[in-house]
Amino acid sequence: MADPKRYRPKFGIDIRINPDVPKKAKKKVERCSAPGCVGEAETRVPKSRDKMEERVWLCRAHLKVHNESWDFFAGMSDDDIQRYCVESLTGHRPTWPLGKRAAGDKARPDPVWNYHVQDGNAAFEGSTEAPVKPRQSHLTKGQLDALAILNLEEIATSLEVRARYKELVKRFHPDANGGDRSTEDRLRAVIKAYGHLRDTGFVRKAS
């Protein structure tokens, strides 16, 4: 029998300021899957690098142990790590070039920079002070920019660059941060910077 005191909206929409809140279903308690542990689990973690879709429940204590020992890139060479990171940007799906469109765009002059400034107040004329000569560097601007992204000096060695690259990839990669994708832009910049240093010969291949 229906409750005569129960509110029934005339048009099927409850417009009350404090509507009746339905009772929430009791949350299922998961138990830690670590051998011999019966504690309440807090989150799920992947079994291994090769089985990312298969996850197990862990309590807070065993989750801490798992995070401290987890090394997603263990046993992988520098080339394997870079290849994996590049492929992960497209979800490890195959990609194809878009043709020569980019090359055609570079061949056309940019109209934005085709102008002449009328300097009536001589604001841009040369200063009477002797100019300060910048410190000469044997590196290109691209190499200096890449080193800055990796937070390294221009005197950094190939070994230091590879070590910093591994460190930053582990820090910013989503798979090493529980799926958090907020640092993907930083990861792309690190991969691009390291790739530029390798392509230009600054970083020698490990023997």
Secondary structure, DSSP 8 states (H G I E B T S, - for coil): ---TTS---TTS----SS------------B--STT--SB--EEEEEETTEEEEEEEE-HHHHHHHHHH--TTTT--HHHHHHHHHHHTTTT-------SHHHHHHHS--GGG------TT-TTS--SS--------SS-HHHHHHHHHTT--TT--HHHHHHHHHHHHHHH-GGGTTT--TTHHHHHHHHHHHHHHHHTTSS----
